[in-house]
Amino acid sequence: MRTRRIVVIGAGIGGLVAALLLASRGFAVTVIESAATPGGKMREVAPNGAKIDAGPTVFTMRWVFDEILEEVGISSLSDRLTLLPLETLARHAWRDGAKLDLFTDSDRSADAIGAFAGSAEAEGYRQFCKRAGAIYDALRETFIRASKPNPLTLVRRAGLRGLPSLVGISPFTPLWGALEEHFRDQRLRQLFGRYATYCGSSPFAAPATLMLVAHVEREGVWLVQGGMHRLAELLSNLAQERGVTFHYGRRAERILVENGRTCGLATEDGELFAADAIVMNGDAAALGAGALGEAAKQSEARMRKAARSLSAVTWAINARTSGFPLAHHNVFFSDEYRAEFEDIFSHNRLPRAPSVYVCAQDRDDDETPGARVDAERLLCLVNAPPTGDENAISASEFLSCEDTVFRFLATCGLEIERDTRTTIRTTPQDFARLFPATGGALYGRASHGWMASFARPGSRTRLPGLYLAGGSTHPGPGVPMAALSGRLAAQSVSEDLVSTRLLSLAATSGGISTRSATTVVTD
């Protein structure tokens, strides 16, 4: 009996997890990746030769990867990577010199908030934590870990006992409105409203359900020694050990269909790969835009007009800093927070007064505050509109934004001795080239409104044999969520191909034909 062949398009985290799990279950897996290395958005750049994480920088929900590796015979992620737990979640700052650290220890955070804004706000934080934990508990098994639900199946999964918990997830209340119930201090609403940007959304339009991110961070944030890209390399190496074949620098061009289901993939250089199933690890909008052919376009046509999430402008820098006592994660908040998101989502322009995230990648909890003698690796990021495929933002506007950003950081006390000639800037146009048909959107569709989470596609598409993984699919964006999407895709492929095989064994001879072995690569 021949081994079933799977082609995975894209070596992002979702695709790597799907490939690893499918190979461990006995499938012959081939991964096609247009970039030169694995990771997708989890990429590295090297200004002045210093390797800097230029994608995700926050590692949470470690249990997701522990479970995945346990499934392939490795007891724990820490068996293969060195993970350093962070006590300081992030350092937050404002133009007037105010600073506030949050910690994994909620009591320590409450004390810090009390000193920052008063005892009433500290109590508001404690109630906020309870609410965030309850939302997470209500959705972990029914939504996050499970296949894509709709509102009815979500209620059914929760059952009668879980129904009161679902009522409490606040899907109809905007996050900002829910934060007003807990915090009078606008700076605290800014701080916790930022969790909406973790899925590329505005805190003024995203549902209060996203408060669960606060609980996820309190359960643990880790640094990956050597950088986040080491996680992608680990998954790629494990997959290769289990027989997965990787083709880097090869762009997928067209999904092949025969007798109403996928049968293979054509690459841009004209090579054909036979496949009993294809896992597309990329933005579902690319299918809807026809990036992989007409047949695949029809499978997710509804995604073409989906409201896009945030893009970004980033600066990867290797330079000396002084003034501000950087932690590993730092956020410098704008004075005009609502206007920042109105600029992006209502006016499709760079924010005139952006908040700035700075990841100081050489710092951890043991760092002594103050200036460093040597250069350090920094990733600076501001949110931007996903208009990279429209060339709506000119080079002069990016330069003006850059000037605004680094002047603002200096006003907050952070001086960066950067060399513009070696700084690596990435814009929405650059992200659009890296991730076609997205406009540079980094999180799939925006999570605006109570139905947004249900509108993300699940693992299965309308085209038999074509499956989806990645941050644009259920359960959503972010490193652990993308990994879970790959796990769900692998499970769907396994279930469907097993049932297809059983049907073919029970049927009369014949069935779906395949292309000639002289024209199709079978690996």
C-alpha positions, 0 to 999 in steps of 0.5 A: 500500500503506497505511502500518502504524500503531503505537500506543505506550502510555507515553512512558518510555524504552522507549516513546520508543526503540520509537517513534523506531526504528519511525518511522525504519523507515517506520511511522506511530507514535502515542504515548499518555502520561498524564503531561504530559511524556515520560520516565515514571519519568525525571521532574522535580519543582521544589521552589522552582522548582528542577528536580530529577531525581526518577527515575533519576540514574545514566547508564551503558552509553552505548553503548546510546544511541550505537547507537540514535541511529546507527540513526536517522542520528546519529553519537553521543549527544554530538552532541545532549547534553553528557555529563560523565564522572565519575571518582568513582562514589560516596561511601560513609559510615557512622555512625561517620564512615568514608568510602570513595570508589569510582572508574572507575579500578579501581586507584584504587579498590583503593588507596582500599579498601586504605587503608580496610580493609587490603591483603587487602580491596584484593586481594579487590576486584581479584578481585571486579572480574575476576569481575564483568567475566567475568559481564558478558562472558558475558551481554552478547551472549547475554542483555543485547542479545539477545531473551529467552532461557530457560536452554536458549537461553542455553546454545545462544547461548553455544556450547561455547566460551562454556559455561565462562563461563556456569558462572561467572555464579553464578546459584545463589549469593546476591549476599551469599554471593558477596561473603563470598568476596571481602570480610571487612569487612561495610562492603564487602559492604554497599557492593557488595551495594547493586547488587542495589537497582539492580534493586529487589532484596535482596542477600540474595536476588538472584543473584550475577550482579548483580555485573556492575553493578560492571563496568558502572559501571567502564566509565563513569558520566556526568552529563547536563548539564541533568539526566537528563530531557534524555535523555527530551526528546531522544528525544521530539524526535527521534521527532517529527522523524521523524513520531511524534505524541504525545498527552500527558495521555491515559490508555489505557483498553482495548486493542481486539481483533478476530479474535484480534489487536489492532486499536486502543486506546481512551483514557479520554476515549473516543477510538479509535486504530486500530493494526496493533500496540501497544507497551505501555511500562509495567509488565507487571503492569498487563496482568495486573491488567486495567488495559487490558481483559480481552483484554490481561489474558489475555496477561500474566495470569501477571505479576499475582502476580509478586513485586514489586521495591522501591518508595521514599520520596524527598525532592526538596529545594532547600536549603543543606547543611553538614558532610559533603563531598558528591559527586554520588552519596552513600550513607549505610549503615545499621547494620542492613543485613539488617534493612533488607531483612527489614523491606521484603520480609518485613514489608511495612513501612518499614525502621526503620534505612534506608540513604539515597541522596543525589544532589547534582545540582549537584556533580561531580568538580571540586567543592571539598568543603565547604559551599556558599553557595547552595542546592543540589538534592538527591534523597534516597531510601530503599527501601520496600515496594511496598504503595502500592495497599494503603495499608498505610503511614500518614501518621504512619509516613512522617513518622516515617521522614522524621525518622529519615532526616534525623536519621541524615544529621545523625549522619553529618555532613550537615546540610540546611537544608530547608523541609518546606513546599517539600520534595516527598516521593514515597511508594509510594502516590504511585508507585502512582498514577503507575504503576498496578497496581504498588503503587509497585514501581519495577523490575518484579518482584524479581530473587530466585532464579536464575530471576527474570531468565528470568521477565521477559516478552519483547517478544512477548505471547500476544496477537498484535499486542501487544508490551512494553517497559520496565523490567519486561520483558527485559532488565530495569530501569534506563535502558539496559536499558529502552532495549534493551527498546524496541529489542527491541520495535521489532525484534519489531514490524518482523519480525512486520508484515513477515511478516504483510504477506508472508502477506497478499500471498500470500493471497486477498483479504479478511483482518482488518477494521478499524473505521470511519474515523468512529470511529477516529483514524488519525493 
